[in-house]
Amino acid sequence: MATMIHALCKDFDMINMTLEVDPLRGRHTGQFIAQRMKDSYDKWGMQKDSLDMMLRDKASNVKKACDDWGIKSFWLYCPHSSSYC
């Protein structure tokens, strides 16, 4: 799972940062993924309220993780696994 930040500065310059890329070991349930997202946010000292929207693939388990955590999300086409997007 990758934790990344995409943001616009006051002067509309785009910021893109990859904070971590960590393999998910275990069953990839929505509950498991939501907990890993929460753990990543805690690790980096981020607050859920600072998140405007989660960009994700179209997998139902990731959508469920976002829904269960109570965050808005939007899926993006991901060519690396087009059979899942």
N, C-alpha and C positions, 0 to 999 in steps of 0.2 A: 504494500500500500504506500502510495506517495502522499506526503503532506507538502502542499505547495501554496504559495500566496501570489495572487494576481491583484494588483491595485492601481488606481490612478492617483497621482500626486495632485496638489493644488494647481500646478501648471499643466496638468493633463499628460505628463510623462507617465508611461506605463512601467510598472515594477513587476517583475516575475522572479520569484525565488523558490527554489526547492529546499525545504527544510530537512526532509528525511525521506528515504526510500527503505521500507522495511518489509521483508517477506511475511505473508500471513500464514502461520502454521495452525492448522486446526480446521474445523468445519467453517465454511464461509457463510454462516447464517447472518441474517440482518442484525440480530442481537450481538453476535461476536464482532461484526464490523463496527457497529455503533460504539461498543466499548473500546475498540482500538482507536477510533476517531477521538473519543473523549480522552483516552490516555495520551494521545499525541498532542492534543490541545493543552492538557495539563503540563506535559513535559516542556512545551515551548512557552508556557505562561500566557497562553491566549485565552480569551473569554469567548464563550459561545455567542454572546450578544454582539461581539465585534464582527461576526460573520454575516455578510449580506446574502450570499448564496453559495451553495456547494455545487461545483461542476463535477459531474460523475458520468460513468458509462451507463448503458441502458439496463444493466443487470438488475433484476428484481430485488436481490438481496441488498444491494447498495441503496436502492430507492427506499426499501423498508428501513434500513439503518437511519437514513436521513429523516424519514417520517417519524420513526420512533424517538429520535433525538429531538424532534421538533424544529428542524431547520429546513428552509426552502432549498430546493435543489433543481437542477436543470441538467438533462443529459446531453452530451455531445457525441457526435459520431466519432468512433475510434477505429481507425483502419487496422490497427494491430490485431483486433479480434472481431472482424466484421460479422462473424456468425453469432456473436453475442450482443451486438449493438443494434 
